[in-house]
Amino acid sequence: MKSYFAFLLFVLTLLSCNAKQSSERKKLADKINATASISYTKSKALEIIKTGFNAGDGYSEVWIRDYNTFIELASEVYSSEDLKENLLVFFKMQGDDGNIIDGFVPKEKAYVDYDYITSELESRYVGHKNTVETDQESSLIQAVYKYIKVTGDSSVLSEKIGNKTVLERIDWAIEFLLNHRFSEEYGLIWGATTADWEMCSPNTDGVLILTKTPTEPSISTIMPCC
């Protein structure tokens, strides 16, 4: 009987703590939402989002890590069909081993010195992948989750792309990471050290392509960094 009451007391204490934390989080959220600078910043962000899904004036590409970051904000100014269309392009350009590209760009705007990726499933765009990175697959999976959360449209998972559904392609993307980017020794996903734009020295080229295995570290450069 004593153990029963002790357990009951533990549960009640836990619920009380959770309720208190929830109340505090709501107060903080309300305070943030009422802050004028937050509303101003969001309004400016929405103005930028309205201009398109690409990463900025200097980039014509739609990047998956960026899209994952702002897809929820974009849902306030774009239809669910527009949001889904971009997600599906990434799946249409999925590699033969399940990998996900970094970004895509209309063929007529493909002027950067990339080794562009093409797909029979998508004729409008070409893609590119920085193989030193390992966040493309996870970024796309998170973006799909956020899309479903803000739109309620879970039917995207059963959308057929080629001979696979989106859900099957998500599994395939995870298999790519497990097969090609997973360290059994450490239980972690590995990637190469990257040098990009402001993080590099004047004499260093952009490090984008992994050319050897982790036991033989080497990279190939394909575009200037600075």
C-alpha positions in Angstrom: 0.0 0.0 0.0 2.8 2.4 0.8 4.4 1.8 -2.6 1.1 2.6 -4.2 0.8 5.9 -2.5 4.5 6.7 -3.2 3.9 6.0 -6.9 0.7 8.1 -6.9 2.6 11.0 -5.2 5.3 10.7 -7.9 2.8 10.9 -10.7 1.0 13.9 -9.2 4.3 15.7 -8.7 5.3 15.0 -12.3 2.0 16.2 -13.6 2.2 19.3 -11.5 5.7 20.1 -12.8 4.6 19.5 -16.4 1.6 21.8 -15.9 3.8 24.5 -14.4 6.3 24.2 -17.3 3.5 24.4 -19.9 2.1 27.5 -18.2 5.6 29.1 -18.2 6.1 28.3 -21.8 2.8 29.8 -22.8 3.6 33.0 -20.9 6.9 33.2 -22.7 5.3 32.5 -26.0 2.7 35.2 -25.4 5.4 37.7 -24.4 7.4 37.0 -27.5 4.4 37.3 -29.8 3.5 40.6 -28.2 7.0 42.0 -28.8 6.8 44.6 -31.6 10.2 43.8 -33.0 9.2 40.1 -33.4 6.1 41.1 -35.4 8.1 43.5 -37.5 10.7 40.9 -38.3 8.1 38.3 -39.2 6.4 40.7 -41.6 9.7 41.4 -43.3 10.4 37.7 -43.5 7.0 37.1 -45.1 7.7 39.8 -47.7 10.9 38.0 -48.6 9.2 34.6 -48.8 6.6 36.0 -51.2 9.4 36.7 -53.7 10.1 32.9 -54.1 11.6 29.8 -52.7 15.2 30.4 -53.8 17.9 31.2 -51.3 18.3 34.9 -52.2 19.1 37.3 -55.0 22.5 35.7 -55.5 21.1 32.2 -55.7 18.7 30.8 -58.2 18.6 27.4 -56.5 16.0 26.1 -54.0 18.1 24.4 -51.3 16.6 21.7 -49.1 18.1 22.8 -45.8 16.8 26.4 -46.4 13.4 25.1 -47.5 13.2 23.0 -44.4 13.9 26.1 -42.3 11.2 28.3 -43.8 8.5 25.9 -45.1 6.3 26.7 -42.1 6.5 30.4 -42.7 6.0 29.9 -46.4 2.7 28.1 -45.6 1.3 31.4 -44.6 1.7 32.9 -48.1 1.7 29.9 -50.5 -0.9 27.1 -51.1 -0.2 23.6 -50.0 0.1 22.6 -53.6 3.0 25.0 -54.1 4.7 23.7 -51.0 4.2 20.1 -52.0 5.5 20.7 -55.6 8.9 21.7 -54.3 9.1 18.7 -52.0 8.3 16.4 -54.8 11.0 17.8 -57.0 13.6 16.7 -54.5 12.2 13.2 -54.6 12.0 13.2 -58.4 15.7 13.9 -58.5 16.7 11.3 -55.8 19.9 9.5 -56.7 20.1 5.8 -57.7 21.5 5.0 -54.3 18.7 6.9 -52.4 20.7 10.1 -51.8 19.0 13.5 -51.8 20.3 16.5 -53.7 21.2 19.8 -52.1 19.1 21.9 -54.4 17.5 22.4 -57.8 17.3 25.2 -60.3 15.4 25.8 -63.6 17.6 24.6 -66.5 17.7 28.0 -68.0 19.2 29.5 -64.8 21.8 26.7 -64.4 24.9 29.0 -64.8 27.0 28.0 -61.8 30.0 25.7 -62.5 28.3 22.6 -60.9 28.3 19.1 -62.3 24.6 19.2 -62.6 22.3 16.2 -61.9 19.4 15.4 -64.2 16.5 13.0 -63.8 14.1 11.4 -66.3 11.4 12.1 -63.7 11.9 15.9 -63.8 12.5 17.7 -67.0 12.2 21.3 -65.8 15.1 21.4 -63.3 18.7 20.3 -62.8 20.1 19.5 -59.4 23.4 19.5 -57.5 24.8 17.8 -54.4 27.7 18.8 -52.1 28.8 15.3 -51.1 30.8 16.7 -48.2 27.5 17.4 -46.5 25.2 14.9 -44.8 22.1 16.9 -43.9 20.2 16.8 -47.2 18.3 13.6 -46.5 17.4 14.6 -42.9 16.4 18.1 -44.1 14.0 16.7 -46.6 12.4 14.3 -44.1 12.0 17.1 -41.6 10.5 19.4 -44.4 7.9 16.7 -45.2 7.0 16.4 -41.6 6.5 20.1 -41.3 4.5 20.2 -44.5 2.1 17.6 -43.1 1.9 19.4 -39.8 1.0 22.8 -41.2 -1.3 21.5 -44.0 -2.8 18.3 -42.6 -2.1 16.7 -46.0 -0.6 13.3 -45.2 -1.6 12.0 -48.6 1.8 13.3 -49.8 3.4 10.1 -48.3 1.4 7.9 -50.8 2.2 10.2 -53.8 3.8 8.0 -56.5 7.2 9.2 -57.8 8.4 6.9 -60.5 8.0 3.3 -59.1 8.1 4.4 -55.4 5.9 6.3 -53.1 7.2 9.3 -51.2 7.2 7.2 -48.0 9.3 4.5 -49.7 11.7 7.2 -51.0 12.1 8.5 -47.4 13.1 5.0 -46.3 15.4 4.9 -49.3 17.1 8.1 -48.2 17.6 6.8 -44.7 19.1 3.6 -46.3 21.6 5.8 -48.2 22.8 7.3 -44.9 23.1 3.9 -43.2 24.9 2.4 -46.2 27.2 5.2 -47.1 27.5 7.7 -44.3 27.2 5.7 -41.1 30.0 4.9 -38.7 29.5 1.6 -37.0 32.3 2.4 -34.6 30.8 5.6 -33.3 27.1 5.1 -34.2 27.1 8.5 -36.0 26.6 9.9 -39.4 29.9 11.3 -40.8 30.7 14.1 -43.2 33.8 15.9 -44.5 35.2 19.1 -43.2 33.8 21.9 -45.3 35.3 25.2 -46.3 32.7 27.6 -47.7 32.6 31.3 -48.6 33.3 33.4 -45.5 34.9 30.5 -43.7 37.8 30.0 -46.1 41.1 31.7 -46.7 41.7 33.8 -49.9 43.7 30.9 -51.6 41.2 28.1 -50.8 38.7 26.8 -53.3 35.2 25.7 -52.4 35.2 22.2 -51.0 32.1 20.5 -52.3 32.8 17.0 -53.6 34.0 14.0 -51.5 36.2 11.8 -53.8 37.4 9.1 -51.4 36.3 7.1 -48.4 36.9 8.4 -44.8 40.0 6.1 -44.5 41.5 8.0 -47.5 40.3 11.6 -46.9 40.5 13.6 -50.1 38.3 16.1 -51.8 37.8 17.6 -55.2 37.0 21.3 -55.8 34.6 22.4 -58.5 34.1 26.1 -57.9 35.9 29.1 -56.4 35.2 29.9 -52.8 36.6 33.4 -52.5 
